[in-house]
Each structure stands twice: as structure tokens, then as C-alpha cells.
Amino acid sequence: MFKSLQWKIVTIFVLLVLAIMSVAGTFLVLSVTNTYYSLFADEMDSIFTESFIGQMEAGTVQEQGEEYIQELLKAHTARLGIDSYRNYYVISANTATVIDSSIPYEGKFPMQSQNLITALSGEVGRNINPQAEVMDYAVPVKGQGFYIIYVQDTKEELNTTVQHIFNIILQAILLGIVVSLLLGYVLSRTITTPIANLTQKAKGLAEGEFESKMEVKSNDEIGTLTETFNDMSSKLQETMLEMSTEKNKSETILQNMTDGVMAFSTDGSLIHINPTARKMFALSDEEKIEFDAFFLGHNVDVHLGDMLYLEDYRYVEREIELEHITLKASFAVFEGEQENTGGVLVVLNDVTRQQKLENSRREFVANVSHELRTPLTTVKSYAETLLDMVDGTDVPVTFINIILNETDRMTRLVKDLLVLSSLEQADQLKKTEFDIKVLVTDVVDTMKLVAKDQGHRLSLNAKQSFETFYGDRDRLEQLLYNIISNSIKYTPNGGRIEVSASQVFGKVTIKVKDNGMGIPEKDLKRIFERFYRVDKARSREKGGTGLGLAISKSIVDAHEGTISINSKVNEGTEVIITLPMMKPEST
């Protein structure tokens, strides 16, 4: 009960009253006490004036000096306020013997009071000590003898007055507590009732009740809060309706997508999967899925930790071969709240038909290329025979040379197509272990002669040592010949071609840079397409088939590497090849 705001306000009221009454009572008691002390001292000062003290000192010279002092004091008993709690004593300063008093007293008087000690030194002792049990006043009288007039008050009247004041204060405190309880309860209700209504409304909002509005009953802060709450309720209702619409739209899209969609949290647990993805993997609704175990079970080399914490793996693509279909899986990391990593999204595309079409295309190209080799060889043989027979005849030699040149070009084209077809089959690679630095050096040394014929300067920078590389040496040699020969062909005479090789973090990087004619930016995106030429006439003039870079990319892809080209027209071209240091499959 006392944890509620209402009772906290009531408690504050009660504590406030207690604090005020306690402070006021304390000041009142101290004020009365100090006033009583001041009145006592002033009253004694008004009686024991210099003339009165001189009169007593003159009386001590007479034979009956002590009786004279006694009679004089008795005459001023009323003024001294002598009663049951206030008395006076006439004490001999020499012997501390009580000569006379307002109450019966015999023997020596204890000279322990500070005022008595002051009087013994010849001064009036009027100091008031609030901590002492009594109030006193001591006056030295020097004449024929040395006497001390000592007035002592037991503070009984003061204590009675203070006790009476305390009782009044206590009654006032009790009355104040009752009044503060009543006022606190009534006033707190004016604050807590609207807050309680807001709380009930907030609970209703949490349960989806947006329709009802709260009545604004005041123009104060509570009224402003109520208006704000009503506005918030309306806006929240609109937002929830929009979110619900968007959610239903998203759910409908996901449910009816032809692509499969899976979402995983950062701990690898499945967040969402649409029916298409369940159908692709033949999953039941009750089956639990964990990222690493699920995809490793389907021979997909993707790890959740790599995607979450390695920048190079924020987006990856993999092919998944299932029993009845082939899937292309795109893995992407998505962000959650406050730009933190939310998890991994997987989009699955059924590429079974495309895969079959691609395989058919490859088989067709391979078969056609293979079938063309025989007739091309026959045509070339007959053309050469005709060329040998033209002597002494009217047959133009130019026609036969054209037939031979075109036959040679067709033969090169068929040969390149066969190479591409073989590269598209990963098992056609003949991988061995070799020193890739030696390979690059041999190719550059061989191509230096070709470059020198055109006035080029071909250089190699490969100073560091390399680990043993595992791959198809012949294909990589063909790759380097293609790239370097392109630089030689498309660099004006007297150009500069630089080849560099390095190994960093298990990857070999080979760069071929020239200062040739360059490639327009619009052509860079299509440069690796088959039969694509930047300058078709110039490429045919140089003897190209349009398949060199396509073959180069296929060789790099077969080794799970990357190839990219940076180029600017009339400034030069740089080809960057990155190959992973793969290990033999047996290891």
C-alpha cells in the first residue's frame, strides 16, 4: 500500500508537518529557556546594584554587621523571588560557612559553582550555564569581613514551563498529523486519480485498445499530460495500423515468393523461413534448424562466424546441389536495432533449369567445336594443295591465301572454344604442386623477346619467396600469356609493361600494368564476355578471337580466384589476379 504514489504524497505531508512542528518546538523551547535565563540574570542585576552592595559593605563595619546583612536581605526577599525553588545564602568567604540562608542550612557550603569562584575573586558571578542543574548568582561583599551573597534557583519553574510547552507541541504535532493525513489524502487524490486513469489507459494500449479517449479535467500539467497521452494513443494507433499493413504485405510477399527465404539470428537459430524454402529442402514445420549444422550438412562451405565478424564474408554466394534441384544461395548479413548486426539472410533461387540449359549449351559448343576441327583441317589441306598447284596457271594466289588465313582464324576460334568447354568442368584441371614464382619468371622471360620486337620494356618485380602453389600449371601459364600478350598488343611501340607478384595471407596476387591505350569505362563491365571486343576491327587486325579474356577468367574461376581490370583511356591498364594457396585434396 505504502508503495503507491498516493501514500507517498501523504507521507510527505506528514513528514513535512513533523519537521515544521519539531523545528518550531525546538526554537520555542530554546527561546523560553534563554528568556528565563536572561530574566533571572537581569532581575539579580536590578537588585544587586552598586549602591545596594555598598550599603551591605557599609553595614559590615558595625558590631552587628552580619545581622545587618541578614536583615537587609530579608527585606528584599520578595524582590529576590525567594520561594521553594529559589533561595539565598550568606557565606563567609574565609571559612565557606553559611551564616544565613532562606532555608535551614548548617555547615560549610560547597564552593564548586563557577559563579562562587568568580565572587571569591572579587567580581560578581552572573554566568548562566544551560547544562547545569541550577541557575545561580554570586555577589562579593567586602567590608569588616568578606562575605558572598549567593542566590540559587533549582530551575523547577523553568522545567515545569518547558514540560508544559512540550506537551502543547506534542498535542499540536498529533493534531497536525491527523490534519496532514486528511489533507494529504484529499490532495493526493487530485494527482493520483488522473495518473491511475492514465495507467489503466496505458494497459489498454498495451492490449491493443486504441479507441477510447481520456477526458481532460484540468489545465495544469496533469491535463497537458492527458492531452499528450490522447495524441500519442492516436498516433500509435495509426503507426500500428501501418505496421500491421506492412507486415501483412511482407508476409504475403514472402509466402508467395517463388524464391526461398531464410533468416537466422546471430546465435545461428532460425528466425523465419517461407514455404518455398521448406519445400526446397523438404523440411517439416517442427524441424529445428541451426545455421552451421544445416548448411554444412548440405556441403555448403559457409560459416556463421565468418559472415558476422569478417568483412570479406558479409555477402557470399554458393551453389547447393540437392537430389532433385540445384539452388543458388545468396548469404547476406543484415542489421538489427541501433545498427548492430541482426543476423544472416539467405535467398534461395532454383537454377535447375538454367543449369540444364547451361550444360546443354556447353555440350553443344564442345560438340560443334569438335566437329568443326575435321572439316577445317580438310579445307586447309586442300587449300595448301591448291596453293602448290597454282604455278603456271591463271588461278589467283590471293584467293587461296585468304582461304588459308580464314581457315587458320576459324581453327584458333574452335581451339579456344574447346579450351573454354574444358575449363567449365572443374575436374578437367590437372593440379600439381609447383613454385608459382618460377612460373611467372619463365613467362616474363619468354615474353620479353616479343615485347622487345615492338620496342616495349617488360619488367618483373617478385623479390619475396613464395609457398608451394597447388594448381594447374599449364592453365596458369596460358592465363599469364594471355594477359601479358594483350598488354603487348594494345600498347603503342616503346611502351612500358610491369609485372609484379606477391603473397599475403595465403593468397598470391599477380599484377600486369601497362601504359597503353586503355579501355573505356563503359566497356569494363563486359570485358570478360565471350566474343566481346572493345575495338572489333583492331582486335581482328591483331589476330584476336575475342575469347582470350573469357578464357583467362574461366582459368581464374576454376582456381577459385578473382580477376579485375582497372583502366583509363590513353593512360594504361592494370590487371589484378588473386589466387588462393589451395592445398592438395588428399590433404
ABEGO torsion letter per residue (X at the ends): XAABAAAAAAAAAAAAAAAAAAAAAAAAAAAAAAAAAAAAAAAAAAABBAAAAAAAAAAAABABAAAAAAAAAAAAAAAAGBBAABBBBBBBAAAGBBABBABBBBEBBBBABAAAAAAAAGBBBABBBAABABBBBBBBBBBABBBBBBBBBAGAAAAAAAAAAAAAAAAAAAAAAAAAAAAAAAAAAAAAAAAAAAAAAAAAAAAGBAABBBBBABABAAAAAAAAAAAAAAAAAAAAAAAAAAAAAAAAAAAABABBBBBBBAAGBBABBBAAAAAAAGBBAABBBBAAAAAAAAGBBBBAAAAAABAAAABBBBBBBBAABBBBBBBBBBBBBGGBBAEBBBBBBBAAAAAAAAAAAAAAAAAAAAAAAAAAAAAAAAAAAAAAAABGBABBAAAAAAAAAAAAAAAAAAAAAAAAAAAABAAABBBBBBBAAAAAAAAAAAAAAAAAAAGBBBBBBBABBBBBBBBBAAAAAAAAAAAAAAAAAABBBGBBBBBBBBBBGGBBBBBBBBABAEBBAAAAAAAABBGBBABAAAAAAAGBAGAAAAAAAAAAAAAGBBBBBBBBBGAEBBBBBBBBBBBBAAX
